[in-house]
Amino acid sequence: MPSLRWGLEEEIFITEPDRPTLQSLYYLARLVWKDPRRYYTHTACNFVRGKDLRQGLMSGVEISTGLHDGKEGLLADLARRRQDLASVCPGLLVPLGHLLDHEEPSNICGLHLHLSGFPDWERVYRNLIYFLPLLALLVANSPGAGGRFFGPSYRWAKAFAIGPLREDPYFRFQDVIYSKRLGTLEIRVFDPVWDLARIKILLDCVEAIILADRDYPGSIEGYNRLRGLVAREGYIEELRPVYRELSLLVPIEEEMFEEPPAFQVWRLWKEKGTLAVYTALDNAYRGGPLEPRPLPPMQMSWLKVLAGIGGYYLPRLPYNIHKVWLEW
Protein backbone atom coordinates (compact mmCIF):
# COMPACT_ATOMS: atom_id res chain seq x y z
CA MET A 1 0.00 0.00 0.00
CA PRO A 2 1.45 3.42 -0.94
CA SER A 3 2.35 5.87 1.82
CA LEU A 4 0.44 8.96 0.75
CA ARG A 5 1.72 12.41 1.57
CA TRP A 6 -0.50 15.46 1.66
CA GLY A 7 -0.14 19.23 1.42
CA LEU A 8 -2.57 22.12 0.91
CA GLU A 9 -2.34 25.69 -0.32
CA GLU A 10 -5.43 27.73 0.56
CA GLU A 11 -6.09 31.12 -1.04
CA ILE A 12 -8.75 33.49 0.28
CA PHE A 13 -9.67 37.15 -0.12
CA ILE A 14 -9.24 39.70 2.65
CA THR A 15 -11.88 42.33 1.87
CA GLU A 16 -12.15 45.77 3.48
CA PRO A 17 -15.08 45.75 3.30
CA ASP A 18 -16.06 44.48 -0.17
CA ARG A 19 -12.71 44.31 -1.99
CA PRO A 20 -9.12 43.38 -1.19
CA THR A 21 -6.67 46.22 -0.59
CA LEU A 22 -2.90 46.41 -0.36
CA GLN A 23 -3.37 46.41 3.39
CA SER A 24 -3.53 42.62 3.01
CA LEU A 25 0.27 42.74 2.77
CA TYR A 26 0.41 44.21 6.27
CA TYR A 27 -1.55 41.28 7.68
CA LEU A 28 0.81 38.85 5.97
CA ALA A 29 3.73 40.79 7.43
CA ARG A 30 2.23 40.41 10.90
CA LEU A 31 1.86 36.69 10.28
CA VAL A 32 5.53 36.40 9.28
CA TRP A 33 6.61 38.46 12.29
CA LYS A 34 4.61 36.07 14.48
CA ASP A 35 6.45 32.97 13.20
CA PRO A 36 9.15 33.86 10.63
CA ARG A 37 10.47 30.33 10.11
CA ARG A 38 7.06 29.04 9.14
CA TYR A 39 5.32 31.91 7.42
CA TYR A 40 8.15 33.26 5.30
CA THR A 41 7.71 30.20 3.07
CA HIS A 42 4.10 29.23 3.90
CA THR A 43 2.35 32.42 2.82
CA ALA A 44 1.98 34.23 -0.50
CA CYS A 45 0.14 37.18 -2.03
CA ASN A 46 -1.54 37.48 -5.42
CA PHE A 47 -2.29 40.45 -7.64
CA VAL A 48 -4.78 41.00 -10.44
CA ARG A 49 -3.69 41.38 -14.05
CA GLY A 50 -4.55 43.11 -17.30
CA LYS A 51 -7.85 44.96 -17.59
CA ASP A 52 -8.88 43.76 -14.11
CA LEU A 53 -6.43 46.29 -12.68
CA ARG A 54 -9.11 48.94 -13.21
CA GLN A 55 -10.86 47.58 -10.10
CA GLY A 56 -7.73 47.45 -7.93
CA LEU A 57 -4.34 45.77 -7.63
CA MET A 58 -4.71 43.34 -4.73
CA SER A 59 -6.14 39.85 -5.07
CA GLY A 60 -6.10 37.00 -2.54
CA VAL A 61 -3.59 35.79 0.03
CA GLU A 62 -2.34 32.26 0.55
CA ILE A 63 -1.56 30.15 3.59
CA SER A 64 -0.14 26.67 3.16
CA THR A 65 0.36 23.61 5.33
CA GLY A 66 3.41 21.48 5.79
CA LEU A 67 3.73 18.01 4.26
CA HIS A 68 1.82 15.31 6.13
CA ASP A 69 1.63 11.53 6.10
CA GLY A 70 -2.07 11.55 6.99
CA LYS A 71 -5.22 13.55 6.27
CA GLU A 72 -5.87 14.20 9.95
CA GLY A 73 -2.56 15.97 10.41
CA LEU A 74 -3.15 17.98 7.25
CA LEU A 75 -6.57 19.20 8.41
CA ALA A 76 -5.28 20.04 11.88
CA ASP A 77 -2.44 22.02 10.28
CA LEU A 78 -4.89 23.91 8.05
CA ALA A 79 -7.09 24.74 11.04
CA ARG A 80 -4.07 26.17 12.89
CA ARG A 81 -3.02 28.21 9.89
CA ARG A 82 -6.53 29.67 9.68
CA GLN A 83 -6.46 30.56 13.36
CA ASP A 84 -3.12 32.31 12.99
CA LEU A 85 -4.32 34.34 10.00
CA ALA A 86 -7.52 35.30 11.81
CA SER A 87 -5.51 36.44 14.85
CA VAL A 88 -3.62 39.11 12.88
CA CYS A 89 -6.36 40.23 10.47
CA PRO A 90 -9.34 42.49 11.30
CA GLY A 91 -10.44 42.48 7.66
CA LEU A 92 -13.06 40.06 6.34
CA LEU A 93 -11.63 36.60 5.54
CA VAL A 94 -13.62 35.55 2.49
CA PRO A 95 -13.17 31.99 1.12
CA LEU A 96 -14.59 32.30 -2.40
CA GLY A 97 -13.19 31.33 -5.77
CA HIS A 98 -14.23 34.71 -7.21
CA LEU A 99 -15.79 37.85 -5.75
CA LEU A 100 -19.46 38.36 -6.51
CA ASP A 101 -19.86 41.97 -7.67
CA HIS A 102 -17.35 42.23 -10.53
CA GLU A 103 -16.22 40.00 -13.35
CA GLU A 104 -12.45 39.62 -13.02
CA PRO A 105 -10.98 36.34 -14.29
CA SER A 106 -7.54 37.18 -12.86
CA ASN A 107 -8.92 37.99 -9.40
CA ILE A 108 -9.43 34.46 -8.13
CA CYS A 109 -8.58 32.17 -5.21
CA GLY A 110 -8.12 28.40 -5.15
CA LEU A 111 -7.54 25.42 -2.90
CA HIS A 112 -4.55 23.48 -4.25
CA LEU A 113 -4.06 19.90 -3.10
CA HIS A 114 -0.57 18.36 -3.33
CA LEU A 115 -0.20 14.57 -3.41
CA SER A 116 2.81 12.28 -3.46
CA GLY A 117 4.02 8.91 -2.19
CA PHE A 118 2.51 6.62 -4.84
CA PRO A 119 4.59 4.72 -7.40
CA ASP A 120 2.29 4.72 -10.46
CA TRP A 121 1.79 8.39 -11.23
CA GLU A 122 0.11 7.84 -14.59
CA ARG A 123 -2.48 5.48 -13.13
CA VAL A 124 -3.27 7.86 -10.26
CA TYR A 125 -3.56 10.75 -12.72
CA ARG A 126 -6.02 8.84 -14.95
CA ASN A 127 -8.14 7.69 -12.03
CA LEU A 128 -8.29 11.14 -10.45
CA ILE A 129 -9.28 12.99 -13.60
CA TYR A 130 -12.04 10.45 -14.18
CA PHE A 131 -13.66 11.53 -10.89
CA LEU A 132 -12.45 15.14 -10.81
CA PRO A 133 -15.48 16.83 -12.46
CA LEU A 134 -17.55 15.26 -9.70
CA LEU A 135 -15.09 15.93 -6.88
CA ALA A 136 -14.79 19.60 -7.78
CA LEU A 137 -18.49 20.06 -7.04
CA LEU A 138 -17.89 19.15 -3.39
CA VAL A 139 -16.12 22.49 -2.87
CA ALA A 140 -17.35 24.51 -5.88
CA ASN A 141 -17.74 27.97 -4.38
CA SER A 142 -17.69 30.65 -7.05
CA PRO A 143 -21.33 31.26 -7.99
CA GLY A 144 -21.31 34.81 -9.30
CA ALA A 145 -19.57 37.37 -11.47
CA GLY A 146 -20.64 40.96 -11.99
CA GLY A 147 -23.65 40.47 -9.72
CA ARG A 148 -25.03 37.70 -11.94
CA PHE A 149 -25.38 34.01 -11.20
CA PHE A 150 -22.94 31.90 -13.20
CA GLY A 151 -23.19 28.39 -11.80
CA PRO A 152 -21.19 26.39 -9.25
CA SER A 153 -17.82 27.85 -10.24
CA TYR A 154 -17.05 30.88 -12.39
CA ARG A 155 -13.42 30.41 -11.38
CA TRP A 156 -13.24 26.87 -12.75
CA ALA A 157 -14.66 27.97 -16.08
CA LYS A 158 -13.00 31.37 -16.57
CA ALA A 159 -9.93 31.86 -14.37
CA PHE A 160 -6.59 32.60 -16.02
CA ALA A 161 -4.47 30.46 -13.67
CA ILE A 162 -6.13 27.11 -14.38
CA GLY A 163 -7.54 25.57 -17.53
CA PRO A 164 -8.16 22.46 -19.61
CA LEU A 165 -5.69 19.63 -19.27
CA ARG A 166 -2.83 19.39 -21.75
CA GLU A 167 -0.66 16.54 -22.91
CA ASP A 168 2.23 18.24 -21.11
CA PRO A 169 1.49 17.64 -17.39
CA TYR A 170 4.17 20.14 -16.35
CA PHE A 171 2.46 23.13 -17.99
CA ARG A 172 1.66 25.44 -15.09
CA PHE A 173 -1.78 26.85 -15.85
CA GLN A 174 -4.07 23.82 -15.98
CA ASP A 175 -6.35 22.04 -13.55
CA VAL A 176 -3.90 19.25 -12.64
CA ILE A 177 -0.12 19.46 -12.95
CA TYR A 178 3.05 17.68 -11.97
CA SER A 179 4.76 20.30 -9.83
CA LYS A 180 8.41 20.65 -10.83
CA ARG A 181 9.28 22.56 -7.67
CA LEU A 182 7.65 20.25 -5.13
CA GLY A 183 7.65 16.92 -6.95
CA THR A 184 3.92 16.45 -6.31
CA LEU A 185 0.75 15.86 -8.25
CA GLU A 186 -1.04 19.18 -7.74
CA ILE A 187 -4.81 19.49 -8.17
CA ARG A 188 -5.50 23.17 -8.77
CA VAL A 189 -9.17 23.12 -9.75
CA PHE A 190 -10.77 23.24 -6.27
CA ASP A 191 -12.32 26.44 -4.89
CA PRO A 192 -11.67 27.54 -1.30
CA VAL A 193 -14.50 26.76 1.10
CA TRP A 194 -15.12 27.65 4.74
CA ASP A 195 -16.29 24.17 5.73
CA LEU A 196 -13.46 21.96 7.01
CA ALA A 197 -15.88 19.02 7.10
CA ARG A 198 -16.34 19.27 3.34
CA ILE A 199 -12.60 19.42 2.83
CA LYS A 200 -12.26 16.26 4.92
CA ILE A 201 -14.83 14.48 2.74
CA LEU A 202 -12.93 15.63 -0.34
CA LEU A 203 -9.70 14.19 1.06
CA ASP A 204 -11.45 10.92 1.93
CA CYS A 205 -12.61 10.62 -1.68
CA VAL A 206 -9.19 11.43 -3.12
CA GLU A 207 -7.53 8.86 -0.86
CA ALA A 208 -10.06 6.17 -1.77
CA ILE A 209 -9.55 6.80 -5.49
CA ILE A 210 -5.77 6.59 -5.19
CA LEU A 211 -5.95 3.38 -3.17
CA ALA A 212 -8.60 1.73 -5.36
CA ASP A 213 -7.49 -1.59 -6.85
CA ARG A 214 -8.86 -0.92 -10.32
CA ASP A 215 -8.26 1.37 -13.26
CA TYR A 216 -10.87 3.96 -14.23
CA PRO A 217 -11.25 5.30 -17.80
CA GLY A 218 -10.01 8.82 -17.16
CA SER A 219 -8.87 10.77 -20.19
CA ILE A 220 -7.80 14.31 -20.95
CA GLU A 221 -10.43 14.58 -23.68
CA GLY A 222 -13.24 13.38 -21.43
CA TYR A 223 -12.24 15.66 -18.58
CA ASN A 224 -11.93 18.74 -20.80
CA ARG A 225 -15.33 18.09 -22.34
CA LEU A 226 -16.97 18.06 -18.90
CA ARG A 227 -15.13 20.79 -17.00
CA GLY A 228 -16.89 23.86 -18.43
CA LEU A 229 -20.26 22.12 -18.52
CA VAL A 230 -20.13 21.09 -14.86
CA ALA A 231 -18.76 24.48 -13.76
CA ARG A 232 -21.87 26.15 -15.22
CA GLU A 233 -24.59 23.51 -14.84
CA GLY A 234 -23.47 21.54 -11.78
CA TYR A 235 -24.49 17.95 -11.18
CA ILE A 236 -25.45 16.87 -14.69
CA GLU A 237 -26.88 13.49 -15.66
CA GLU A 238 -23.54 12.32 -17.03
CA LEU A 239 -22.05 12.47 -13.53
CA ARG A 240 -24.57 10.08 -11.95
CA PRO A 241 -22.76 6.87 -12.99
CA VAL A 242 -19.49 8.43 -11.82
CA TYR A 243 -21.11 9.13 -8.45
CA ARG A 244 -22.31 5.54 -8.21
CA GLU A 245 -18.75 4.30 -8.77
CA LEU A 246 -17.41 6.72 -6.18
CA SER A 247 -20.06 5.66 -3.65
CA LEU A 248 -18.69 2.10 -3.87
CA LEU A 249 -15.39 3.49 -2.58
CA VAL A 250 -16.65 6.09 -0.08
CA PRO A 251 -20.07 6.31 1.63
CA ILE A 252 -21.18 9.77 0.51
CA GLU A 253 -24.62 11.24 -0.11
CA GLU A 254 -25.50 12.31 -3.65
CA GLU A 255 -26.83 15.59 -2.24
CA MET A 256 -23.25 16.67 -1.49
CA PHE A 257 -22.74 17.07 -5.24
CA GLU A 258 -26.23 18.31 -6.07
CA GLU A 259 -25.86 21.17 -3.55
CA PRO A 260 -22.33 22.59 -3.73
CA PRO A 261 -21.40 25.42 -1.33
CA ALA A 262 -21.86 27.93 -4.15
CA PHE A 263 -25.64 27.46 -4.07
CA GLN A 264 -25.79 28.23 -0.34
CA VAL A 265 -23.69 31.36 -0.87
CA TRP A 266 -25.85 32.57 -3.75
CA ARG A 267 -29.10 32.09 -1.85
CA LEU A 268 -27.68 34.21 0.97
CA TRP A 269 -26.51 36.84 -1.54
CA LYS A 270 -29.97 37.13 -3.09
CA GLU A 271 -31.54 37.51 0.34
CA LYS A 272 -29.09 39.83 2.10
CA GLY A 273 -26.48 41.16 -0.37
CA THR A 274 -22.73 41.17 -0.76
CA LEU A 275 -21.49 42.47 2.59
CA ALA A 276 -23.78 40.09 4.46
CA VAL A 277 -22.30 37.19 2.48
CA TYR A 278 -18.75 38.34 3.18
CA THR A 279 -19.34 38.79 6.92
CA ALA A 280 -21.02 35.36 7.03
CA LEU A 281 -18.09 33.74 5.24
CA ASP A 282 -15.67 35.52 7.56
CA ASN A 283 -17.67 34.32 10.56
CA ALA A 284 -17.62 30.72 9.30
CA TYR A 285 -13.93 30.81 8.35
CA ARG A 286 -13.08 31.94 11.89
CA GLY A 287 -14.96 28.94 13.30
CA GLY A 288 -18.49 30.29 13.71
CA PRO A 289 -21.71 29.64 11.78
CA LEU A 290 -22.34 30.80 8.21
CA GLU A 291 -24.39 33.74 9.40
CA PRO A 292 -23.97 37.47 8.75
CA ARG A 293 -22.62 39.55 11.60
CA PRO A 294 -22.19 43.30 12.13
CA LEU A 295 -19.48 44.75 9.93
CA PRO A 296 -16.41 45.53 12.07
CA PRO A 297 -14.86 49.01 11.80
CA MET A 298 -12.32 49.27 9.00
CA GLN A 299 -9.93 52.01 8.04
CA MET A 300 -7.40 52.19 5.24
CA SER A 301 -3.92 53.18 6.43
CA TRP A 302 -1.16 53.94 3.96
CA LEU A 303 1.35 53.47 6.79
CA LYS A 304 0.16 49.86 7.08
CA VAL A 305 0.38 49.45 3.32
CA LEU A 306 3.97 50.68 3.35
CA ALA A 307 4.74 48.42 6.32
CA GLY A 308 3.31 45.50 4.37
CA ILE A 309 5.36 46.29 1.27
CA GLY A 310 8.56 46.81 3.27
CA GLY A 311 7.97 44.10 5.84
CA TYR A 312 6.51 41.38 3.64
CA TYR A 313 6.50 41.88 -0.12
CA LEU A 314 10.06 43.13 -0.63
CA PRO A 315 11.75 40.65 1.77
CA ARG A 316 9.98 37.76 0.03
CA LEU A 317 10.73 38.93 -3.50
CA PRO A 318 13.91 36.81 -3.87
CA TYR A 319 12.01 33.73 -2.66
CA ASN A 320 9.15 34.42 -5.10
CA ILE A 321 11.56 34.76 -8.01
CA HIS A 322 13.24 31.50 -7.02
CA LYS A 323 9.85 29.74 -6.89
CA VAL A 324 8.91 30.96 -10.35
CA TRP A 325 12.28 29.82 -11.70
CA LEU A 326 11.80 26.32 -10.28
CA GLU A 327 8.19 26.03 -11.45
CA TRP A 328 8.99 26.96 -15.04
PAMARLO-254839 format. One line per field, with one value per residue (C-alpha): x, y, z; residue in three letters. Coordinates in nm, 3 decimals. Example, Ala and Ser with C-alpha at 12.3 -4.5 7.8 and 13.67 -1.06 7.14 Angstrom:
2
east	1.230, 1.367
north	-0.450, -0.106
up	0.780, 0.714
code	ALA, SER
END
This chain:
328
east	0.000, 0.145, 0.235, 0.044, 0.172, -0.050, -0.014, -0.257, -0.234, -0.543, -0.609, -0.875, -0.967, -0.924, -1.188, -1.215, -1.508, -1.606, -1.271, -0.912, -0.667, -0.290, -0.337, -0.353, 0.027, 0.041, -0.155, 0.081, 0.373, 0.223, 0.186, 0.553, 0.661, 0.461, 0.645, 0.915, 1.047, 0.706, 0.532, 0.815, 0.771, 0.410, 0.235, 0.198, 0.014, -0.154, -0.229, -0.478, -0.369, -0.455, -0.785, -0.888, -0.643, -0.911, -1.086, -0.773, -0.434, -0.471, -0.614, -0.610, -0.359, -0.234, -0.156, -0.014, 0.036, 0.341, 0.373, 0.182, 0.163, -0.207, -0.522, -0.587, -0.256, -0.315, -0.657, -0.528, -0.244, -0.489, -0.709, -0.407, -0.302, -0.653, -0.646, -0.312, -0.432, -0.752, -0.551, -0.362, -0.636, -0.934, -1.044, -1.306, -1.163, -1.362, -1.317, -1.459, -1.319, -1.423, -1.579, -1.946, -1.986, -1.735, -1.622, -1.245, -1.098, -0.754, -0.892, -0.943, -0.858, -0.812, -0.754, -0.455, -0.406, -0.057, -0.020, 0.281, 0.402, 0.251, 0.459, 0.229, 0.179, 0.011, -0.248, -0.327, -0.356, -0.602, -0.814, -0.829, -0.928, -1.204, -1.366, -1.245, -1.548, -1.755, -1.509, -1.479, -1.849, -1.789, -1.612, -1.735, -1.774, -1.769, -2.133, -2.131, -1.957, -2.064, -2.365, -2.503, -2.538, -2.294, -2.319, -2.119, -1.782, -1.705, -1.342, -1.324, -1.466, -1.300, -0.993, -0.659, -0.447, -0.613, -0.754, -0.816, -0.569, -0.283, -0.066, 0.223, 0.149, 0.417, 0.246, 0.166, -0.178, -0.407, -0.635, -0.390, -0.012, 0.305, 0.476, 0.841, 0.928, 0.765, 0.765, 0.392, 0.075, -0.104, -0.481, -0.550, -0.917, -1.077, -1.232, -1.167, -1.450, -1.512, -1.629, -1.346, -1.588, -1.634, -1.260, -1.226, -1.483, -1.293, -0.970, -1.145, -1.261, -0.919, -0.753, -1.006, -0.955, -0.577, -0.595, -0.860, -0.749, -0.886, -0.826, -1.087, -1.125, -1.001, -0.887, -0.780, -1.043, -1.324, -1.224, -1.193, -1.533, -1.697, -1.513, -1.689, -2.026, -2.013, -1.876, -2.187, -2.459, -2.347, -2.449, -2.545, -2.688, -2.354, -2.205, -2.457, -2.276, -1.949, -2.111, -2.231, -1.875, -1.741, -2.006, -1.869, -1.539, -1.665, -2.007, -2.118, -2.462, -2.550, -2.683, -2.325, -2.274, -2.623, -2.586, -2.233, -2.140, -2.186, -2.564, -2.579, -2.369, -2.585, -2.910, -2.768, -2.651, -2.997, -3.154, -2.909, -2.648, -2.273, -2.149, -2.378, -2.230, -1.875, -1.934, -2.102, -1.809, -1.567, -1.767, -1.762, -1.393, -1.308, -1.496, -1.849, -2.171, -2.234, -2.439, -2.397, -2.262, -2.219, -1.948, -1.641, -1.486, -1.232, -0.993, -0.740, -0.392, -0.116, 0.135, 0.016, 0.038, 0.397, 0.474, 0.331, 0.536, 0.856, 0.797, 0.651, 0.650, 1.006, 1.175, 0.998, 1.073, 1.391, 1.201, 0.915, 1.156, 1.324, 0.985, 0.891, 1.228, 1.180, 0.819, 0.899
north	0.000, 0.342, 0.587, 0.896, 1.241, 1.546, 1.923, 2.212, 2.569, 2.773, 3.112, 3.349, 3.715, 3.970, 4.233, 4.577, 4.575, 4.448, 4.431, 4.338, 4.622, 4.641, 4.641, 4.262, 4.274, 4.421, 4.128, 3.885, 4.079, 4.041, 3.669, 3.640, 3.846, 3.607, 3.297, 3.386, 3.033, 2.904, 3.191, 3.326, 3.020, 2.923, 3.242, 3.423, 3.718, 3.748, 4.045, 4.100, 4.138, 4.311, 4.496, 4.376, 4.629, 4.894, 4.758, 4.745, 4.577, 4.334, 3.985, 3.700, 3.579, 3.226, 3.015, 2.667, 2.361, 2.148, 1.801, 1.531, 1.153, 1.155, 1.355, 1.420, 1.597, 1.798, 1.920, 2.004, 2.202, 2.391, 2.474, 2.617, 2.821, 2.967, 3.056, 3.231, 3.434, 3.530, 3.644, 3.911, 4.023, 4.249, 4.248, 4.006, 3.660, 3.555, 3.199, 3.230, 3.133, 3.471, 3.785, 3.836, 4.197, 4.223, 4.000, 3.962, 3.634, 3.718, 3.799, 3.446, 3.217, 2.840, 2.542, 2.348, 1.990, 1.836, 1.457, 1.228, 0.891, 0.662, 0.472, 0.472, 0.839, 0.784, 0.548, 0.786, 1.075, 0.884, 0.769, 1.114, 1.299, 1.045, 1.153, 1.514, 1.683, 1.526, 1.593, 1.960, 2.006, 1.915, 2.249, 2.451, 2.797, 3.065, 3.126, 3.481, 3.737, 4.096, 4.047, 3.770, 3.401, 3.190, 2.839, 2.639, 2.785, 3.088, 3.041, 2.687, 2.797, 3.137, 3.186, 3.260, 3.046, 2.711, 2.557, 2.246, 1.963, 1.939, 1.654, 1.824, 1.764, 2.014, 2.313, 2.544, 2.685, 2.382, 2.204, 1.925, 1.946, 1.768, 2.030, 2.065, 2.256, 2.025, 1.692, 1.645, 1.586, 1.918, 1.949, 2.317, 2.312, 2.324, 2.644, 2.754, 2.676, 2.765, 2.417, 2.196, 1.902, 1.927, 1.942, 1.626, 1.448, 1.563, 1.419, 1.092, 1.062, 1.143, 0.886, 0.617, 0.680, 0.659, 0.338, 0.173, -0.159, -0.092, 0.137, 0.396, 0.530, 0.882, 1.077, 1.431, 1.458, 1.338, 1.566, 1.874, 1.809, 1.806, 2.079, 2.386, 2.212, 2.109, 2.448, 2.615, 2.351, 2.154, 1.795, 1.687, 1.349, 1.232, 1.247, 1.008, 0.687, 0.843, 0.913, 0.554, 0.430, 0.672, 0.566, 0.210, 0.349, 0.609, 0.631, 0.977, 1.124, 1.231, 1.559, 1.667, 1.707, 1.831, 2.117, 2.259, 2.542, 2.793, 2.746, 2.823, 3.136, 3.257, 3.209, 3.421, 3.684, 3.713, 3.751, 3.983, 4.116, 4.117, 4.247, 4.009, 3.719, 3.834, 3.879, 3.536, 3.374, 3.552, 3.432, 3.072, 3.081, 3.194, 2.894, 3.029, 2.964, 3.080, 3.374, 3.747, 3.955, 4.330, 4.475, 4.553, 4.901, 4.927, 5.201, 5.219, 5.318, 5.394, 5.347, 4.986, 4.945, 5.068, 4.842, 4.550, 4.629, 4.681, 4.410, 4.138, 4.188, 4.313, 4.065, 3.776, 3.893, 3.681, 3.373, 3.442, 3.476, 3.150, 2.974, 3.096, 2.982, 2.632, 2.603, 2.696
up	0.000, -0.094, 0.182, 0.075, 0.157, 0.166, 0.142, 0.091, -0.032, 0.056, -0.104, 0.028, -0.012, 0.265, 0.187, 0.348, 0.330, -0.017, -0.199, -0.119, -0.059, -0.036, 0.339, 0.301, 0.277, 0.627, 0.768, 0.597, 0.743, 1.090, 1.028, 0.928, 1.229, 1.448, 1.320, 1.063, 1.011, 0.914, 0.742, 0.530, 0.307, 0.390, 0.282, -0.050, -0.203, -0.542, -0.764, -1.044, -1.405, -1.730, -1.759, -1.411, -1.268, -1.321, -1.010, -0.793, -0.763, -0.473, -0.507, -0.254, 0.003, 0.055, 0.359, 0.316, 0.533, 0.579, 0.426, 0.613, 0.610, 0.699, 0.627, 0.995, 1.041, 0.725, 0.841, 1.188, 1.028, 0.805, 1.104, 1.289, 0.989, 0.968, 1.336, 1.299, 1.000, 1.181, 1.485, 1.288, 1.047, 1.130, 0.766, 0.634, 0.554, 0.249, 0.112, -0.240, -0.577, -0.721, -0.575, -0.651, -0.767, -1.053, -1.335, -1.302, -1.429, -1.286, -0.940, -0.813, -0.521, -0.515, -0.290, -0.425, -0.310, -0.333, -0.341, -0.346, -0.219, -0.484, -0.740, -1.046, -1.123, -1.459, -1.313, -1.026, -1.272, -1.495, -1.203, -1.045, -1.360, -1.418, -1.089, -1.081, -1.246, -0.970, -0.688, -0.778, -0.704, -0.339, -0.287, -0.588, -0.438, -0.705, -0.799, -0.930, -1.147, -1.199, -0.972, -1.194, -1.120, -1.320, -1.180, -0.925, -1.024, -1.239, -1.138, -1.275, -1.608, -1.657, -1.437, -1.602, -1.367, -1.438, -1.753, -1.961, -1.927, -2.175, -2.291, -2.111, -1.739, -1.635, -1.799, -1.509, -1.585, -1.598, -1.355, -1.264, -1.295, -1.197, -0.983, -1.083, -0.767, -0.513, -0.695, -0.631, -0.825, -0.774, -0.817, -0.877, -0.975, -0.627, -0.489, -0.130, 0.110, 0.474, 0.573, 0.701, 0.710, 0.334, 0.283, 0.492, 0.274, -0.034, 0.106, 0.193, -0.168, -0.312, -0.086, -0.177, -0.549, -0.519, -0.317, -0.536, -0.685, -1.032, -1.326, -1.423, -1.780, -1.716, -2.019, -2.095, -2.368, -2.143, -1.858, -2.080, -2.234, -1.890, -1.700, -1.843, -1.852, -1.486, -1.376, -1.522, -1.484, -1.178, -1.118, -1.469, -1.566, -1.703, -1.353, -1.195, -1.299, -1.182, -0.845, -0.821, -0.877, -0.618, -0.365, -0.387, -0.258, -0.008, 0.163, 0.051, -0.011, -0.365, -0.224, -0.149, -0.524, -0.607, -0.355, -0.373, -0.133, -0.415, -0.407, -0.034, -0.087, -0.375, -0.185, 0.097, -0.154, -0.309, 0.034, 0.210, -0.037, -0.076, 0.259, 0.446, 0.248, 0.318, 0.692, 0.703, 0.524, 0.756, 1.056, 0.930, 0.835, 1.189, 1.330, 1.371, 1.178, 0.821, 0.940, 0.875, 1.160, 1.213, 0.993, 1.207, 1.180, 0.900, 0.804, 0.524, 0.643, 0.396, 0.679, 0.708, 0.332, 0.335, 0.632, 0.437, 0.127, 0.327, 0.584, 0.364, -0.012, -0.063, 0.177, 0.003, -0.350, -0.387, -0.266, -0.510, -0.801, -0.702, -0.689, -1.035, -1.170, -1.028, -1.145, -1.504
code	MET, PRO, SER, LEU, ARG, TRP, GLY, LEU, GLU, GLU, GLU, ILE, PHE, ILE, THR, GLU, PRO, ASP, ARG, PRO, THR, LEU, GLN, SER, LEU, TYR, TYR, LEU, ALA, ARG, LEU, VAL, TRP, LYS, ASP, PRO, ARG, ARG, TYR, TYR, THR, HIS, THR, ALA, CYS, ASN, PHE, VAL, ARG, GLY, LYS, ASP, LEU, ARG, GLN, GLY, LEU, MET, SER, GLY, VAL, GLU, ILE, SER, THR, GLY, LEU, HIS, ASP, GLY, LYS, GLU, GLY, LEU, LEU, ALA, ASP, LEU, ALA, ARG, ARG, ARG, GLN, ASP, LEU, ALA, SER, VAL, CYS, PRO, GLY, LEU, LEU, VAL, PRO, LEU, GLY, HIS, LEU, LEU, ASP, HIS, GLU, GLU, PRO, SER, ASN, ILE, CYS, GLY, LEU, HIS, LEU, HIS, LEU, SER, GLY, PHE, PRO, ASP, TRP, GLU, ARG, VAL, TYR, ARG, ASN, LEU, ILE, TYR, PHE, LEU, PRO, LEU, LEU, ALA, LEU, LEU, VAL, ALA, ASN, SER, PRO, GLY, ALA, GLY, GLY, ARG, PHE, PHE, GLY, PRO, SER, TYR, ARG, TRP, ALA, LYS, ALA, PHE, ALA, ILE, GLY, PRO, LEU, ARG, GLU, ASP, PRO, TYR, PHE, ARG, PHE, GLN, ASP, VAL, ILE, TYR, SER, LYS, ARG, LEU, GLY, THR, LEU, GLU, ILE, ARG, VAL, PHE, ASP, PRO, VAL, TRP, ASP, LEU, ALA, ARG, ILE, LYS, ILE, LEU, LEU, ASP, CYS, VAL, GLU, ALA, ILE, ILE, LEU, ALA, ASP, ARG, ASP, TYR, PRO, GLY, SER, ILE, GLU, GLY, TYR, ASN, ARG, LEU, ARG, GLY, LEU, VAL, ALA, ARG, GLU, GLY, TYR, ILE, GLU, GLU, LEU, ARG, PRO, VAL, TYR, ARG, GLU, LEU, SER, LEU, LEU, VAL, PRO, ILE, GLU, GLU, GLU, MET, PHE, GLU, GLU, PRO, PRO, ALA, PHE, GLN, VAL, TRP, ARG, LEU, TRP, LYS, GLU, LYS, GLY, THR, LEU, ALA, VAL, TYR, THR, ALA, LEU, ASP, ASN, ALA, TYR, ARG, GLY, GLY, PRO, LEU, GLU, PRO, ARG, PRO, LEU, PRO, PRO, MET, GLN, MET, SER, TRP, LEU, LYS, VAL, LEU, ALA, GLY, ILE, GLY, GLY, TYR, TYR, LEU, PRO, ARG, LEU, PRO, TYR, ASN, ILE, HIS, LYS, VAL, TRP, LEU, GLU, TRP
END
